[in-house]
Amino acid sequence: MTAHYPILQVVIPLLAAPVCLFLRIPRLVGLFAFLVSGAAFFISCMLLQQVIADGPISYHIGGWPPPWGIEYRIDTLNAYLLVLVSAMSTVVLIAAQTSIAKEVREDRQTFFYTAYLLCLTGLLGILSTADVFNVFVFLEISALSSYTLIAMGSDRRALTASYQYLIMGTIGATFIIIGVGLMYVMTGTLNMYDLAQRLPEVYHTKTVHCAFGFLIVGVCLKLALFPLHLWLPNAYAYAPSIATTFLAATSTKVAVYLLIRYIFSIFGITFVTTSLPIEEIFLILGLTGIFAASISAIYRLNIKRLFAYSSVAQIGYMILGLAIGTQLGLTATLLHLFNHALMKAAIFLAIGAVVYRIGSAQLIHFAGLGRKMPWTMAALVAGGLSLIGVPLTVGFVSKWYLVVALLDKGWWPVAVLVLISSLLAVVYVWRIIEWIYFTQPRIIIDNVKEAPLSQLIPIWLLVLANIYFGVDTRLTVGVSKLAAQSLFGVNL
Amino acid sequence: MNVLGLYNYWIVVILMLIGFYIVIAHENLVKKLVGLAIFQTSVFFLYISIGKITGATAPIFDEKWQLYSNPLPHVLILTAIVVGIATTALGLSLVVRIQEAYGSIEENDIQIQDTQDQLECQLEAYGIQESLTTFDQDIDE
């Protein structure tokens, strides 16, 4: 049983997704999805424990040894992200029970959970597999199901947002398989670790350079790096709140993971930095992304859109960590990956609770809610503070490591810019605080009650996690450092 | 290197660019999906081409033959074809729903309608901004 954990956590949600269709009753399906996701969470925790104790696990599907068979390989990096993704999915599903009942039409609720579990399967699959073509398959499973999730939003703009995402996402995925095909032409293998060994012989060929270019652009489309982010704000703004929360907390993170895998595990950092001016590209795009998206966020009237832009900015920080190209920089990226998932999940769930009560995500409708929904609003503010990077929150920890890594590299002007950009976050978070606490209500909110307990519990679980991991950084920093070390170790 | 001998790769490149151009340039949502399908198909050709070995036969073991084509890329691309069909199907069903919701599948029309929605939202917001100054009087009344 334990030997099959790497595959089980992908297969369980995959098989559970069609079962949802037979259960039919939305409440029952919701509970079932929660249990399935909980099982995946349990397995990923066991995997992380096992990996930290005994080193990487290699699982051969069907008993075929790699490079012929498909290998699932769990090392510190993906075990860490598996825990993150399955934990986020489980916490979000607690709130889903009430939120989905309100935001999605009743005859579609079962489909929502089916698509949700398929999306989870895809994300967990991308994380665990060590086969580049398998990555593409799981990428499409998660992408197709997330288009469906987004299209279930109640606003008609959800449809166009989903369509736009479909076009961009498919182009990205197709770029990735072109890259995979070109790598296969040169090496005759699809296994990541086999590729890493065979690629150095053909590093000088144009085909490999071309493959690398396709892969990087494809993945950057998926992770919404600044000029390729156009699909993200609409998709997040009009999707049902639960879908927004889940996607914001996990899917871009998984794409960042993929980028790290390609750069560090497959091509190797030396090839990457010598073949392309990747440091400069990531540095410039990361920084412009941070500033353009943060400034854009300041002017948004829809609060979901506002935080969607802020997500684009936060991805900029992660890319900045990669641009540094040192072990410290990578640690900062991995930390921010985890921490950003925590804060965005808390924020979007809190917004979801407001949408549940007042049916709107317009900032002006939030006026005066500070008194009506004190716990939800406090959570929203706590998430916002974490986003700014106030000490005692996770945001502080990741920004601290990022700035230290930048100074260590000698890029002090960039470090200054990072600090200035935090001020932009202060502006948009303050704008929200002002509306919530210091403005008279714009709509009748006399009957608005605090969010139900089934939503408050997951929201506050996340807020407390934000604070806990902001104080006690042993787990997050420890694992990030370990993962960064092993990624650099491969190529030394 | 024989440029003409690699003609299938030229076809791949040309199809890819045609598909990509249609996706970017056309405003009709169905045409965009057609472009996307062409774009994906070019990649199928790429994979099919790389499996072929000159003078080789289908990979079914037989004593008469020494050389076999590589079946792996073909198997891979079967998966990608299935994914492509799923994407097109989902895309088309979205277009149907967009047609129901907007009464149009031209990107321009949809954008105009969306901007109007957006404008109403903003008007609501600014209208309230204006009334901010008069808010105290409102309460007195």
Contacts between the chains, C-beta under 8 A, distances in Angstrom:
chain1	res1	chain2	res2	distance
A	133	B	76	5.5
A	133	B	79	7.6
A	136	B	80	7.5
A	136	B	83	8.0
A	137	B	79	6.0
A	137	B	83	7.2
A	140	B	83	4.6
A	140	B	86	7.6
A	140	B	87	7.4
A	144	B	83	7.9
A	144	B	86	5.8
A	144	B	87	6.7
A	144	B	90	6.0
A	147	B	90	6.0
A	147	B	94	7.4
A	148	B	90	7.1
A	151	B	94	6.1
A	151	B	97	7.1
A	156	B	98	7.9
A	156	B	101	3.9
A	156	B	102	6.7
A	157	B	114	6.0
A	157	B	117	7.2
A	159	B	94	5.9
A	159	B	97	5.2
A	159	B	98	4.9
A	159	B	101	5.9
A	160	B	98	6.3
A	160	B	102	8.0
A	160	B	110	5.8
A	160	B	114	7.0
A	162	B	94	5.8
A	163	B	29	6.6
A	163	B	91	6.9
A	163	B	94	4.8
A	163	B	95	7.1
A	163	B	98	6.5
A	166	B	87	6.9
A	166	B	90	6.6
A	166	B	91	5.3
A	166	B	94	6.7
A	167	B	23	6.3
A	167	B	32	6.3
A	167	B	36	6.3
A	167	B	91	7.7
A	170	B	36	5.7
A	170	B	40	7.3
A	170	B	87	5.3
A	171	B	20	7.6
A	171	B	23	7.0
A	171	B	36	7.5
A	171	B	39	7.2
A	173	B	83	7.9
A	174	B	39	6.2
A	174	B	40	5.6
A	174	B	43	5.7
A	177	B	43	5.8
A	177	B	47	8.0
A	177	B	80	6.0
A	178	B	43	5.7
A	178	B	46	6.9
A	181	B	43	7.1
A	181	B	46	5.6
A	181	B	47	5.5
A	181	B	50	6.6
A	181	B	73	7.3
A	184	B	50	7.2
A	184	B	73	6.9
A	185	B	50	5.2
A	301	B	121	6.2
A	301	B	122	6.6
A	301	B	125	5.3
A	302	B	121	7.5
A	362	B	121	6.6
A	362	B	124	7.7
A	362	B	125	7.4
A	363	B	125	7.7
A	364	B	124	7.0
A	364	B	125	5.1
A	364	B	128	5.8
A	440	B	135	6.1
A	442	B	128	5.4
